[in-house]
Amino acid sequence: MKNWLLSSSAPNLYVVVPTIEEYSKIILHKHYEKPLCSSLDNLFTFAEFKECYGTFCFHEDTTITLSDTDIWFILRYLSSRYGIAIEDSVKTYGSMCTVIKYPERNESEIVPAEITGNDKAIINLKTTCVALHRQVNELQAKSEKFMKLSREHHANKRKPQAIYTLKKKKQIEEILDRRLKSLETMETILLKIEASQNDIQVVQAFNMGADTLRDILNSKDMNIDTVDKTMEKIQSALEGQKELDNIITQSTDEINQSFMNISDQELEEELRMIDNIHIHNDHNEADHVTVHNTPMNENNTLMHSDHSQADTTRVHRNPKNKEMAEYDNYKDKKKIPPLTESINTESELLRLQNVLSSLSAPKKKRKTMELAQ
């Protein structure tokens, strides 16, 4: 058994296996439920692993913090059951550390992880960035400290000490500037590595999609000949439907014309005359006639009396005006048939059948000639 799995200085150490299993499942669920961006998220140092999964909150008032020994036992269980790779004594920036790598997410089967040289280089870059962040924070704190001392010496009239601390501050700022540039370079490299690995995954997805599309296109029902035949059938059906629509439209127009052989111009002219008649009647004043009611004698002769008052009655005279006469002459001239005239149904149906037969026969003949060509 390796020395990182179990300490030899703990002879009275007891392990509760169900508890180790429960904690291991919680750690796996917590890791794989995150939306992983690249395989860099599967790499950890022991310190990073402890920071991420060393504390559990089961309830609002219950928080469990795992010790290093607890974490080692959990890692041993994860390595044997779930394929997590662990390698110790990996050289990093200024120290040696333990590298932990989760296997790639695969729901069908567990594929054990393997730590490669690229993984070690990535861990080295990550630890270097962590160390540079730590150095930047320390240098920033020293710069602020020397700035404060310089102000105090200057306030107390200690000019040499003020100049000395100010010079130290300038030197620290130069080092801080170099460390920031190095940190920026390291983080840029890590981002490019992560982007490259994402590009690899995208290209692999493209290849799988291309293979699937090629398989579909190579099937019997998806080829150029089948598509051409299908489109020809659709075009032929659309042309046939268009011809039927034209025949129905033309036949309907001819039937309407046969029932009423009157042009639109004649109907508009008649409508104009009717409007003129109504307008004239609305503005024409009626003539008035006075009729005297004279009493008659026994011989039915008029009795003339100079002193009798005659009852008068106004009678409206409404002779045919000029527009009405013109309209009557127009109807007599055109001989407009009444719309409610009775129709011989049997003869009209026979005539309609003859019209449809004469219209459909040339179309069928022309369609037969096109198909023969």
C-alpha positions in Angstrom: 0.0 0.0 0.0 1.3 3.4 -1.0 2.3 5.9 1.7 -0.3 8.4 0.6 -3.1 6.0 1.1 -2.7 5.1 4.7 -0.4 6.5 7.3 1.8 3.9 9.1 1.7 6.0 12.3 -2.0 5.3 13.0 -2.3 1.7 14.3 -5.5 2.4 16.1 -7.3 4.1 13.2 -10.8 2.8 12.3 -12.6 3.4 9.1 -16.4 3.4 8.7 -16.8 2.2 5.1 -20.5 3.2 4.6 -19.5 6.8 5.6 -16.7 6.8 3.1 -19.0 5.6 0.4 -21.6 8.3 1.2 -19.0 11.1 1.1 -17.5 9.8 -2.1 -20.9 9.8 -3.9 -21.5 13.4 -2.6 -18.2 14.5 -4.0 -18.8 12.9 -7.4 -22.2 14.4 -7.7 -20.9 17.8 -6.7 -18.2 17.6 -9.3 -20.1 16.2 -12.3 -23.1 18.4 -11.8 -21.0 21.5 -12.8 -21.1 22.5 -16.4 -17.5 21.5 -17.3 -15.9 23.7 -19.9 -12.8 21.6 -20.6 -10.7 18.8 -19.3 -8.7 21.3 -17.2 -11.6 21.2 -14.7 -10.9 17.6 -14.0 -7.3 18.3 -12.8 -6.7 19.2 -9.1 -3.9 19.4 -6.7 -4.4 18.0 -3.2 -4.8 21.6 -1.8 -7.4 22.5 -4.5 -9.3 19.2 -3.9 -9.4 19.9 -0.1 -10.6 23.5 -0.7 -13.4 22.4 -3.0 -14.6 19.2 -1.2 -13.2 19.4 2.3 -16.4 20.9 3.8 -19.9 19.5 3.7 -23.1 21.3 4.8 -25.8 18.7 5.5 -28.2 20.9 7.3 -28.5 24.6 8.2 -26.7 24.1 11.5 -24.6 21.1 10.6 -21.2 21.6 8.8 -18.6 18.8 8.6 -15.0 19.6 7.8 -12.8 16.7 6.6 -9.3 16.2 7.8 -6.4 15.3 5.6 -6.7 11.6 6.7 -10.4 11.6 5.8 -9.6 13.0 2.4 -6.9 10.4 1.8 -9.4 7.6 2.5 -12.0 9.1 0.3 -9.4 9.4 -2.5 -8.5 5.8 -2.1 -12.1 4.7 -2.4 -12.7 7.0 -5.5 -9.6 5.6 -7.1 -10.7 2.0 -6.7 -14.4 2.4 -7.5 -14.7 5.3 -9.9 -11.4 5.4 -11.7 -9.9 8.7 -10.3 -6.2 8.9 -11.0 -3.8 10.0 -8.2 -0.1 10.6 -8.5 2.1 12.1 -5.9 5.5 13.8 -5.9 4.7 15.8 -9.1 7.1 18.7 -9.5 5.4 22.1 -9.5 6.4 25.7 -9.0 8.7 25.7 -6.0 7.4 22.5 -4.5 6.1 18.9 -5.0 2.4 18.1 -4.9 -0.1 15.4 -5.5 -2.1 15.5 -8.7 -5.7 14.3 -8.8 -7.6 13.7 -12.1 -11.3 12.8 -12.6 -12.2 10.6 -15.5 -14.1 12.1 -18.4 -17.8 12.1 -18.0 -19.2 8.9 -19.5 -22.6 7.5 -18.5 -22.3 4.2 -20.3 -19.2 2.9 -18.5 -16.4 4.0 -16.1 -13.1 4.7 -18.0 -10.2 5.1 -15.5 -8.4 8.4 -15.8 -4.7 8.6 -16.6 -2.3 11.4 -15.7 -0.2 12.3 -18.7 2.8 14.7 -19.2 0.4 17.4 -20.5 -1.6 17.1 -17.4 1.5 17.6 -15.3 2.5 20.7 -17.4 -1.0 22.1 -16.9 -0.8 21.5 -13.1 2.6 23.3 -13.2 1.0 26.3 -14.9 -1.9 26.4 -12.5 0.4 26.2 -9.4 2.6 28.9 -10.9 -0.4 31.2 -11.4 -1.4 30.5 -7.8 2.1 31.4 -6.6 2.2 34.5 -8.7 -1.1 35.7 -7.2 0.3 35.1 -3.8 3.5 37.1 -4.6 1.5 39.9 -6.1 -0.6 40.3 -3.0 2.5 40.3 -0.8 4.3 42.8 -3.0 1.3 45.0 -2.9 1.1 44.9 0.8 4.8 45.8 1.1 4.4 48.7 -1.3 1.6 50.1 0.8 3.7 49.6 4.0 6.7 51.5 2.6 4.5 54.3 1.4 3.0 54.7 4.9 6.5 54.7 6.5 7.7 57.3 4.0 4.8 59.6 4.9 5.5 59.2 8.6 9.3 60.0 8.2 8.4 63.0 6.1 6.0 64.2 8.7 8.6 63.8 11.4 11.2 65.7 9.4 13.3 62.6 8.9 14.2 63.2 5.3 16.9 60.4 4.8 14.5 57.8 6.1 11.7 59.1 4.0 13.8 59.0 0.8 15.0 55.5 1.7 11.6 54.0 2.2 10.3 55.7 -0.9 13.2 54.2 -2.9 12.3 50.7 -1.5 8.7 51.3 -2.5 9.8 52.1 -6.1 11.9 48.9 -6.3 9.0 46.8 -5.0 6.7 48.4 -7.6 9.1 47.4 -10.4 9.1 43.8 -9.1 5.3 43.9 -8.8 5.0 45.1 -12.4 7.1 42.2 -13.7 5.1 39.7 -11.6 1.9 41.0 -13.0 3.2 40.6 -16.6 4.3 37.1 -15.9 0.9 36.3 -14.3 -0.9 37.7 -17.4 1.2 35.5 -19.7 0.6 32.4 -17.6 -3.1 32.9 -17.5 -3.2 33.6 -21.3 -1.4 30.3 -21.9 -3.9 28.5 -19.7 -6.8 30.1 -21.6 -5.4 29.1 -24.9 -4.9 25.5 -23.7 -8.4 25.4 -22.5 -9.7 26.9 -25.8 -7.7 24.3 -27.8 -9.1 21.4 -25.9 -12.6 22.8 -26.4 -11.8 23.1 -30.2 -10.8 19.4 -30.2 -14.1 18.5 -28.7 -16.0 20.6 -31.2 -14.1 19.0 -34.1 -14.9 15.6 -32.8 -18.5 16.5 -32.6 -18.3 17.8 -36.2 -16.8 14.5 -37.4 -19.5 12.5 -35.7 -22.2 14.8 -37.3 -20.6 14.4 -40.7 -20.5 10.6 -40.5 -24.1 10.5 -39.4 -25.2 12.8 -42.3 -23.2 10.7 -44.8 -24.9 7.6 -43.6 -28.3 9.2 -44.0 -27.5 10.4 -47.5 -26.2 6.9 -48.5 -29.5 5.3 -47.6 -31.9 4.1 -50.4 -34.5 6.7 -49.8 -32.1 9.6 -49.9 -30.3 9.9 -53.2 -30.3 12.2 -56.2 -32.5 10.0 -58.4 -35.1 9.5 -55.7 -35.3 13.3 -55.0 -35.6 14.1 -58.7 -38.4 11.6 -59.2 -40.2 12.9 -56.2 -39.9 16.5 -57.4 -41.2 15.5 -60.9 -44.2 13.8 -59.3 -44.9 17.0 -57.3 -44.5 19.2 -60.4 -46.9 17.0 -62.4 -49.5 17.0 -59.7 -49.3 20.8 -59.4 -49.7 21.2 -63.2 -52.7 18.9 -63.2 -54.3 20.8 -60.4 -53.7 24.1 -62.2 -55.3 22.8 -65.4 -58.4 21.7 -63.4 -58.7 25.1 -61.7 -58.5 26.8 -65.2 -61.2 24.5 -66.6 -63.5 25.1 -63.6 -63.0 28.9 -63.8 -63.6 29.1 -67.6 -66.7 26.8 -67.4 -68.2 28.8 -64.6 -67.7 32.1 -66.5 -69.4 30.6 -69.6 -72.3 29.2 -67.6 -72.9 32.6 -66.0 -72.8 34.3 -69.4 -75.2 31.7 -70.8 -77.8 32.4 -68.1 -77.6 36.2 -68.6 -76.4 37.4 -72.0 -76.0 41.0 -70.9 -72.8 43.0 -70.9 -71.5 44.9 -68.0 -71.7 48.1 -70.0 -75.5 47.8 -70.5 -76.0 47.1 -66.8 -74.0 50.2 -65.9 -76.0 52.3 -68.3 -79.3 51.1 -66.9 -78.1 51.8 -63.3 -77.1 55.3 -64.3 -80.5 56.0 -65.7 -82.2 54.7 -62.6 -80.1 57.0 -60.4 -81.1 60.0 -62.6 -84.8 59.1 -62.1 -84.6 58.9 -58.3 -82.6 62.2 -58.2 -85.2 64.0 -60.4 -88.2 62.7 -58.3 -86.6 63.9 -55.1 -86.2 67.5 -56.3 -89.3 67.8 -58.5 -92.2 69.8 -57.0 -95.6 68.3 -57.6 -98.2 70.3 -59.6 -101.4 71.3 -57.8 -105.0 71.3 -59.2 -108.0 72.8 -57.5 -111.3 71.0 -58.0 -114.6 72.7 -57.0 -117.2 70.6 -55.5 -120.4 72.3 -56.8 -123.8 71.0 -55.6 -126.0 69.3 -58.3 -129.8 69.3 -58.8 -132.1 66.4 -59.4 -131.2 66.3 -63.1 -127.6 65.9 -62.3 -126.8 69.4 -63.6 -124.6 71.8 -61.9 -126.1 74.3 -59.6 -124.5 77.7 -60.0 -124.5 79.9 -56.9 -122.5 83.0 -56.5 -122.6 82.9 -52.7 -121.8 79.2 -52.1 -118.3 78.4 -51.1 -116.8 75.6 -52.9 -114.8 72.9 -51.1 -111.5 72.7 -52.7 -109.1 69.8 -52.7 -105.5 69.8 -53.8 -104.6 66.9 -56.0 -101.0 66.1 -56.9 -100.4 65.4 -60.5 -97.5 63.0 -61.2 -97.1 62.4 -64.9 -94.3 60.5 -66.4 -91.3 62.7 -66.6 -88.6 62.8 -69.2 -86.2 60.4 -67.5 -88.8 57.8 -66.9 -89.8 57.9 -70.5 -86.2 57.5 -71.6 -85.8 54.5 -69.3 -89.0 52.8 -70.7 -87.7 53.4 -74.2 -84.4 51.9 -73.2 -86.0 48.8 -71.8 -88.1 48.4 -74.9 -85.1 48.8 -77.2 -82.8 46.4 -75.3 -85.6 43.9 -74.5 -84.1 43.1 -71.1 -85.5 39.7 -70.0 -86.9 39.5 -66.4 -84.6 37.8 -63.9 -87.5 35.7 -62.4 -88.4 34.1 -65.7 -88.9 30.3 -65.4 -86.1 28.1 -66.7 -86.4 24.7 -68.4 -84.1 22.7 -66.0 -83.7 19.6 -68.3 -82.7 21.6 -71.4 -80.3 23.8 -69.4 -78.6 20.8 -67.9 -78.2 19.2 -71.3 -76.7 22.4 -72.7 -74.4 22.7 -69.7 -73.2 19.1 -70.2 -72.4 19.8 -73.9 -70.4 22.9 -72.9 -68.3 21.0 -70.4 -67.7 18.1 -72.8 -66.4 20.6 -75.5 -64.1 22.3 -72.9 -62.6 19.2 -71.3 -61.9 17.2 -74.5 -59.1 19.4 -75.9 -57.4 19.5 -72.4 -57.2 15.8 -72.1 -55.9 15.5 -75.6 -53.2 18.0 -75.0 -52.2 16.3 -71.7 -51.9 12.9 -73.5 -49.7 14.5 -76.1 -47.4 16.0 -73.4 -47.1 12.6 -71.6 -46.3 10.9 -74.9 -43.4 13.4 -75.6 
